[in-house]
């Protein structure tokens, strides 16, 4: 198994097929300065359609970078430039075997619906069923949590980040339940579970499966980002072509369930 540290960069997951109007709003926002565009490209992201938002910039429709992230040195060590495979960031959660405690706010002000707690239990169960060196446990207070899941708003449905340079998982997931909706059916619960599992994947160091061409899951034009970046290292044993239904694809549609496919399981087992 590969053991590395991980650098921090905030990511936001936008589900284009769910709220295409939000994606259009992102595209039509005012252009940013050329200096920002250049730094975004140097980090390995598309310089097209960058949107300035609260605290930073939204790039590629679903990735959030803080202003500080823009000026961190790009680490291109061990990068593999390819098509659509499984990718991880330069660093990973360390200190394994390790249990990661997850809190979700489902009561009080700005709480998520109770159904999201049920969905988190499903997402945690998916990870724990893989018998990794990382396991997850749901806790009852934010003070206990390594990852806190709370309500968020913005031009995305959920946002997360990469773990700290000290090898800890990224500690915050924001979920825009106003955009996602609410429900009690198994279809809806599995849909939200897939969203949460995706964000938890970012928290432990996974990048999007279609990192090199978001066209595969999001549509639009293809963009090959080259070898500059915050870390997009190919995971051996995962395919060199499009990987349908991967839990780490950039975009999804409403009520889509994405449990781990065979290649996802290879990727998880290789890293943890």
C-alpha positions as CSV (number, residue, x, y, z in Angstrom):
1,X,0.0,0.0,0.0
2,X,1.2,3.5,-0.8
3,X,1.6,5.8,2.2
4,X,2.1,9.6,1.7
5,X,1.3,13.0,3.2
6,X,-1.3,15.3,1.6
7,X,-1.4,19.0,0.8
8,X,-4.5,21.2,1.3
9,X,-6.7,22.6,-1.5
10,X,-10.4,23.1,-1.2
11,X,-12.6,21.3,-3.7
12,X,-16.3,21.8,-4.5
13,X,-18.4,19.2,-6.2
14,X,-20.9,20.5,-8.7
15,X,-23.5,18.1,-10.2
16,X,-24.1,19.6,-13.6
17,X,-27.0,17.5,-14.6
18,X,-28.8,18.3,-11.4
19,X,-28.9,22.1,-11.6
20,X,-27.6,23.1,-15.0
21,X,-28.8,26.7,-14.3
22,X,-26.2,27.0,-11.5
23,X,-23.5,25.9,-13.9
24,X,-24.7,28.5,-16.4
25,X,-24.5,31.2,-13.7
26,X,-20.9,30.2,-13.0
27,X,-19.9,30.4,-16.6
28,X,-21.5,33.9,-17.1
29,X,-19.8,35.6,-14.1
30,X,-17.2,38.3,-14.7
31,X,-13.8,37.2,-15.9
32,X,-11.0,37.3,-13.4
33,X,-7.6,38.9,-13.7
34,X,-5.0,37.3,-16.0
35,X,-2.7,36.7,-13.0
36,X,-5.3,34.6,-11.4
37,X,-5.9,32.6,-14.6
38,X,-2.2,32.0,-14.9
39,X,-1.9,30.7,-11.4
40,X,-4.9,28.4,-11.8
41,X,-3.4,26.9,-14.9
42,X,0.0,26.5,-13.2
43,X,-1.8,24.4,-10.6
44,X,-3.0,22.1,-13.3
45,X,-6.6,23.3,-13.6
46,X,-8.4,24.7,-16.7
47,X,-8.0,28.5,-16.9
48,X,-11.4,28.8,-18.6
49,X,-14.6,30.1,-16.9
50,X,-12.9,30.9,-13.5
51,X,-15.3,32.5,-11.1
52,X,-14.4,34.6,-8.1
53,X,-16.5,33.6,-5.1
54,X,-16.5,34.0,-1.4
55,X,-12.9,33.3,-0.1
56,X,-11.5,32.2,-3.4
57,X,-12.2,30.9,-6.9
58,X,-14.4,28.2,-8.5
59,X,-12.6,26.5,-11.3
60,X,-13.8,23.8,-13.8
61,X,-17.3,24.3,-12.5
62,X,-16.7,22.2,-9.3
63,X,-13.4,22.8,-7.7
64,X,-12.9,25.5,-5.1
65,X,-9.4,27.1,-4.5
66,X,-8.7,29.6,-1.8
67,X,-6.6,32.6,-2.5
68,X,-3.8,31.1,-0.5
69,X,-4.0,27.9,-2.6
70,X,-3.2,29.9,-5.7
71,X,0.2,30.8,-4.5
72,X,1.3,27.5,-3.1
73,X,4.1,25.9,-5.1
74,X,2.9,23.3,-7.6
75,X,4.1,19.8,-6.7
76,X,4.5,17.8,-9.9
77,X,6.4,14.9,-8.3
78,X,5.3,11.5,-9.6
79,X,2.5,12.9,-11.8
80,X,1.1,10.7,-14.5
81,X,-0.6,12.4,-17.4
82,X,-3.2,10.3,-19.1
83,X,-6.8,9.9,-19.9
84,X,-9.4,8.8,-17.4
85,X,-8.0,6.8,-14.5
86,X,-8.1,6.9,-10.7
87,X,-6.0,9.7,-9.3
88,X,-4.8,10.8,-5.8
89,X,-3.3,13.9,-4.5
90,X,0.4,14.2,-3.7
91,X,-0.1,13.4,-0.1
92,X,-2.4,11.0,1.8
93,X,-3.8,10.5,5.3
94,X,-1.1,8.9,7.5
95,X,-0.9,7.0,10.8
96,X,-2.9,4.0,9.5
97,X,-4.6,1.9,10.7
98,X,-6.7,4.8,11.7
99,X,-10.4,5.5,12.5
100,X,-11.8,8.8,11.2
101,X,-14.7,10.2,13.2
102,X,-17.4,12.0,11.2
103,X,-20.0,14.4,12.6
104,X,-23.0,15.6,10.6
105,X,-25.2,18.5,11.9
106,X,-28.8,17.5,11.7
107,X,-30.3,19.6,14.5
108,X,-30.3,23.3,15.5
109,X,-29.7,26.3,13.2
110,X,-28.6,25.7,9.7
111,X,-28.9,22.0,10.1
112,X,-29.1,19.4,7.3
113,X,-32.2,17.2,7.1
114,X,-32.3,14.0,9.2
115,X,-32.3,12.0,6.0
116,X,-28.7,13.2,5.4
117,X,-27.7,11.5,8.6
118,X,-29.1,8.2,7.3
119,X,-27.2,8.8,4.1
120,X,-24.0,9.3,6.0
121,X,-24.5,6.0,7.7
122,X,-24.7,4.4,4.2
123,X,-21.6,6.2,3.0
124,X,-19.6,5.1,6.1
125,X,-20.8,1.5,5.6
126,X,-19.5,1.5,2.0
127,X,-16.0,2.5,3.2
128,X,-16.0,0.1,6.2
129,X,-17.1,-2.8,4.0
130,X,-13.8,-2.6,2.1
131,X,-11.7,-3.5,5.2
132,X,-9.2,-0.7,4.6
133,X,-6.6,0.6,6.9
134,X,-8.9,3.6,7.2
135,X,-12.3,3.2,8.9
136,X,-15.0,5.7,9.6
137,X,-17.3,6.1,12.7
138,X,-20.1,8.6,13.1
139,X,-20.0,10.7,16.2
140,X,-22.6,12.9,18.0
141,X,-20.7,16.2,18.4
142,X,-18.5,18.4,16.3
143,X,-15.9,18.4,19.0
144,X,-15.4,14.7,18.5
145,X,-15.3,14.8,14.7
146,X,-12.3,14.6,12.4
147,X,-14.6,15.6,9.6
148,X,-17.6,17.9,10.2
149,X,-20.5,17.8,7.7
150,X,-22.6,21.0,7.8
151,X,-25.0,22.9,5.6
152,X,-23.5,25.1,2.9
153,X,-24.7,27.4,0.1
154,X,-23.2,28.5,-3.2
155,X,-22.8,27.5,-6.8
156,X,-22.1,23.9,-5.9
157,X,-24.0,21.1,-4.2
158,X,-21.2,19.9,-1.9
159,X,-17.6,21.0,-1.1
160,X,-14.6,19.5,0.6
161,X,-10.8,19.6,0.5
162,X,-7.6,17.6,0.7
163,X,-6.0,16.6,4.0
164,X,-3.5,18.8,5.8
165,X,0.2,18.6,5.3
166,X,0.4,16.7,8.7
167,X,-1.4,13.8,7.2
168,X,-4.9,14.4,8.7
169,X,-8.1,14.3,6.7
170,X,-9.6,17.5,5.5
171,X,-12.0,18.5,8.3
172,X,-15.0,20.1,6.7
173,X,-17.7,19.1,4.2
174,X,-20.3,21.6,3.2
175,X,-23.5,20.3,1.7
176,X,-26.1,22.5,0.0
177,X,-29.3,20.7,0.9
178,X,-31.4,23.5,-0.5
179,X,-30.2,22.5,-3.9
180,X,-30.1,18.8,-3.4
181,X,-33.5,18.5,-1.7
182,X,-34.8,16.1,0.8
183,X,-36.6,12.7,0.8
184,X,-36.9,9.4,2.6
185,X,-36.9,6.9,-0.3
186,X,-34.0,4.5,-0.7
187,X,-33.2,6.1,-4.1
188,X,-32.8,9.5,-2.5
189,X,-30.8,8.2,0.5
190,X,-28.4,6.3,-1.8
191,X,-28.0,9.5,-4.0
192,X,-27.0,11.6,-1.0
193,X,-24.8,8.8,0.3
194,X,-23.0,8.9,-3.0
195,X,-22.5,12.6,-2.7
196,X,-21.1,12.3,0.8
197,X,-18.9,9.4,-0.1
198,X,-17.5,11.4,-2.9
199,X,-16.6,14.3,-0.6
200,X,-15.1,12.0,2.0
201,X,-13.0,10.7,-0.9
202,X,-11.6,14.2,-1.4
203,X,-11.0,14.5,2.3
204,X,-8.7,11.4,2.2
205,X,-6.9,12.4,-0.9
206,X,-8.8,11.3,-4.1
207,X,-9.1,13.5,-7.1
208,X,-11.7,13.1,-9.8
209,X,-11.6,9.9,-11.8
210,X,-12.0,12.0,-15.0
211,X,-9.4,14.6,-13.9
212,X,-7.9,14.7,-17.4
213,X,-11.2,15.3,-19.2
214,X,-14.3,16.3,-17.2
215,X,-16.1,16.1,-20.6
216,X,-16.7,12.4,-19.8
217,X,-19.1,13.0,-16.9
218,X,-20.0,16.7,-17.3
219,X,-20.2,17.2,-21.0
220,X,-18.8,20.3,-22.7
221,X,-15.4,20.6,-24.2
222,X,-12.4,18.4,-23.2
223,X,-9.5,20.0,-21.5
224,X,-6.1,18.3,-20.9
225,X,-4.5,20.0,-17.9
226,X,-1.0,18.8,-18.6
227,X,1.5,17.8,-15.8
228,X,1.3,20.9,-13.6
229,X,-0.8,20.5,-10.5
230,X,-1.6,20.1,-6.8
231,X,-1.1,16.4,-7.4
232,X,-2.8,14.0,-9.8
233,X,-1.0,10.7,-9.5
234,X,-2.3,7.7,-11.4
235,X,-3.2,4.8,-9.3
236,X,-1.8,1.5,-10.8
237,X,-4.3,-1.1,-11.7
238,X,-7.1,1.3,-12.7
239,X,-8.2,1.7,-16.3
240,X,-6.7,3.9,-18.9
241,X,-10.0,4.6,-20.5
242,X,-13.3,6.1,-19.2
243,X,-14.5,4.4,-16.0
244,X,-18.3,4.5,-15.9
245,X,-20.1,4.9,-12.6
246,X,-16.9,5.6,-10.5
247,X,-17.8,7.3,-7.2
248,X,-15.1,10.0,-7.9
249,X,-16.4,11.1,-11.4
250,X,-16.7,14.9,-11.5
251,X,-20.5,15.2,-12.3
252,X,-23.6,13.2,-11.7
253,X,-27.3,13.4,-12.2
254,X,-30.3,13.5,-9.8
255,X,-30.9,10.4,-7.8
256,X,-27.8,8.6,-9.2
257,X,-26.4,6.0,-6.9
258,X,-22.7,5.4,-7.2
259,X,-21.4,2.7,-4.8
260,X,-17.8,1.7,-5.3
261,X,-17.2,-0.1,-8.7
262,X,-14.5,-2.7,-9.2
263,X,-11.9,-0.1,-10.1
264,X,-12.8,2.2,-7.2
265,X,-12.2,-0.8,-4.9
266,X,-8.8,-1.3,-6.5
267,X,-7.9,2.3,-5.9
268,X,-9.1,2.3,-2.3
269,X,-7.2,-0.9,-1.5
270,X,-4.0,0.4,-3.2
271,X,-3.9,3.6,-1.1
272,X,-5.3,2.3,2.1
